[in-house]
Amino acid sequence: MSDEQPRTNGQITIAPISDRDAGEVLTIQRAAFVSEAAIYGSVDMPPLTQTLAELEAELRSESGFTARIDGRLVGAIRFVEHDDLLLIGRIAIAPDMQGEGLGRALLESAEQASSAQVSELFTGSLSEANIRLYESCGYEETERVSHGDGTEQVFLRKKLGTG
């Protein structure tokens, strides 16, 4: 997947992610997840506590894409493929660019790059905008796992085209 050439979608350039993107990705990730922290009333969540070294290691072992506009990193998605399952990891969009279709474009890029039969992702039960986005992209809820604090992890899946 990292051997793919960048694609430009209008003014958005989507390209394979690398560990060289780690600093920018960490900045976007932290900015993007502040609103999630506010929803859940806690900053103790992996997207906000992850270190640069941890992220660099993760980017060396996972696949993903970045979205840039005029050279500025405005979004990123990470994923891994296991057998016939595409596991979507963190999607992070710059706060000033949320709602502009970047999350959808990155998600579609990950799906198109995969030969998996099924894609899976998860979000928190209070993250209603995320759930709406995923459902509008064809994902269906498959499971909810309680955190014991009144919130749940919501797992969603989507059947993908054949390889």
C-alpha positions as CSV (number, residue, x, y, z in Angstrom):
1,M,0.0,0.0,0.0
2,S,2.9,2.4,0.7
3,D,4.0,2.0,-2.9
4,E,0.9,3.8,-4.2
5,Q,1.3,7.2,-5.8
6,P,-0.5,10.2,-4.3
7,R,-3.9,10.9,-5.6
8,T,-5.3,14.4,-5.9
9,N,-9.0,14.8,-5.3
10,G,-9.7,18.4,-6.3
11,Q,-7.4,20.3,-4.0
12,I,-7.0,17.4,-1.6
13,T,-3.9,15.2,-2.1
14,I,-4.2,11.7,-0.5
15,A,-0.9,9.9,-0.2
16,P,0.5,6.9,1.7
17,I,1.4,7.7,5.3
18,S,5.0,7.1,6.6
19,D,6.8,7.5,9.9
20,R,8.2,10.8,8.5
21,D,4.6,12.2,8.9
22,A,4.5,11.3,12.6
23,G,5.0,14.9,14.0
24,E,2.3,16.4,11.8
25,V,0.0,13.4,12.4
26,L,0.4,13.6,16.2
27,T,-0.4,17.3,16.1
28,I,-3.6,16.7,14.0
29,Q,-4.5,13.7,16.1
30,R,-4.3,15.7,19.4
31,A,-6.2,18.6,17.9
32,A,-8.9,16.4,16.5
33,F,-9.5,14.4,19.6
34,V,-9.8,17.3,22.0
35,S,-13.5,17.5,21.0
36,E,-13.8,13.8,21.8
37,A,-12.2,14.3,25.2
38,A,-14.8,17.1,25.9
39,I,-17.7,14.7,24.9
40,Y,-16.4,12.0,27.3
41,G,-15.1,14.3,30.0
42,S,-11.6,12.8,30.0
43,V,-8.3,13.5,28.3
44,D,-7.1,10.0,29.3
45,M,-7.5,8.5,25.9
46,P,-4.8,6.9,23.6
47,P,-5.1,9.5,20.8
48,L,-4.2,12.2,23.4
49,T,-1.7,10.3,25.5
50,Q,0.3,8.7,22.6
51,T,3.9,9.8,22.4
52,L,5.8,10.7,19.2
53,A,8.0,7.6,19.6
54,E,4.9,5.4,19.9
55,L,3.3,6.9,16.9
56,E,6.5,6.6,14.8
57,A,6.7,2.9,15.7
58,E,3.0,2.5,14.8
59,L,3.4,4.1,11.4
60,R,6.3,1.8,10.6
61,S,4.0,-1.3,11.3
62,E,0.7,-0.1,9.9
63,S,-0.6,1.3,6.7
64,G,-2.5,4.5,6.2
65,F,-3.0,7.7,4.2
66,T,-2.6,11.4,4.8
67,A,-4.7,14.1,3.3
68,R,-3.0,17.4,2.4
69,I,-4.3,20.7,1.0
70,D,-1.6,22.9,-0.4
71,G,1.0,20.9,1.5
72,R,-0.7,21.2,4.9
73,L,-1.6,18.0,6.6
74,V,-5.4,18.2,7.3
75,G,-6.2,14.5,7.9
76,A,-4.9,11.0,8.4
77,I,-6.2,7.4,8.6
78,R,-4.4,4.3,9.8
79,F,-5.3,0.7,9.2
80,V,-4.1,-2.9,9.2
81,E,-5.2,-5.9,7.2
82,H,-5.6,-9.3,8.8
83,D,-6.7,-12.1,6.5
84,D,-9.9,-10.9,4.9
85,L,-10.5,-8.1,7.5
86,L,-9.5,-4.4,7.1
87,L,-9.2,-2.9,10.6
88,I,-9.6,0.8,10.4
89,G,-7.6,2.6,13.2
90,R,-7.5,6.2,14.0
91,I,-9.1,8.7,11.7
92,A,-8.0,12.3,12.6
93,I,-9.1,15.4,10.8
94,A,-7.9,19.0,11.6
95,P,-10.7,20.7,13.6
96,D,-11.1,23.5,11.0
97,M,-11.6,20.9,8.3
98,Q,-14.1,18.6,10.0
99,G,-17.3,18.2,8.1
100,E,-15.6,18.9,4.7
101,G,-15.6,15.2,3.5
102,L,-12.0,14.4,4.4
103,G,-12.9,11.6,6.7
104,R,-15.1,10.0,4.0
105,A,-12.3,10.5,1.4
106,L,-9.7,8.9,3.7
107,L,-12.0,6.0,4.6
108,E,-12.8,5.3,0.9
109,S,-9.1,5.4,0.1
110,A,-8.4,2.8,2.8
111,E,-11.2,0.6,1.5
112,Q,-10.1,0.8,-2.1
113,A,-6.4,0.0,-1.2
114,S,-7.5,-3.2,0.6
115,S,-8.1,-6.7,-0.8
116,A,-10.1,-7.5,2.4
117,Q,-13.7,-8.7,2.2
118,V,-14.9,-6.8,5.3
119,S,-13.9,-3.5,6.9
120,E,-14.3,-2.9,10.7
121,L,-13.9,0.2,12.8
122,F,-15.1,1.4,16.2
123,T,-16.0,4.6,18.0
124,G,-17.5,5.6,21.3
125,S,-21.2,5.6,21.8
126,L,-21.3,9.3,22.6
127,S,-19.5,10.1,19.3
128,E,-22.7,10.6,17.4
129,A,-21.2,12.5,14.4
130,N,-18.7,9.6,13.9
131,I,-21.4,7.0,14.0
132,R,-23.5,9.1,11.5
133,L,-20.5,9.3,9.1
134,Y,-19.7,5.6,9.3
135,E,-23.3,4.7,8.7
136,S,-23.5,7.0,5.7
137,C,-20.5,5.3,4.3
138,G,-22.2,1.9,4.5
139,Y,-21.1,0.7,7.9
140,E,-23.5,-1.2,10.1
141,E,-23.3,-1.6,13.8
142,T,-22.4,-5.1,14.9
143,E,-21.6,-4.9,18.6
144,R,-21.5,-2.6,21.6
145,V,-19.1,-3.2,24.4
146,S,-19.8,-1.5,27.8
147,H,-17.0,0.5,29.4
148,G,-18.8,0.2,32.8
149,D,-19.2,4.0,32.9
150,G,-22.3,4.5,30.9
151,T,-20.5,4.6,27.6
152,E,-19.8,1.8,25.1
153,Q,-17.5,1.0,22.2
154,V,-19.5,0.8,19.1
155,F,-18.2,-1.6,16.4
156,L,-19.3,-1.2,12.8
157,R,-18.6,-3.3,9.8
158,K,-19.0,-3.0,6.0
159,K,-18.7,-5.6,3.3
160,L,-16.2,-4.6,0.7
161,G,-15.9,-5.5,-3.0
162,T,-14.0,-8.6,-3.9
163,G,-10.3,-7.8,-4.0
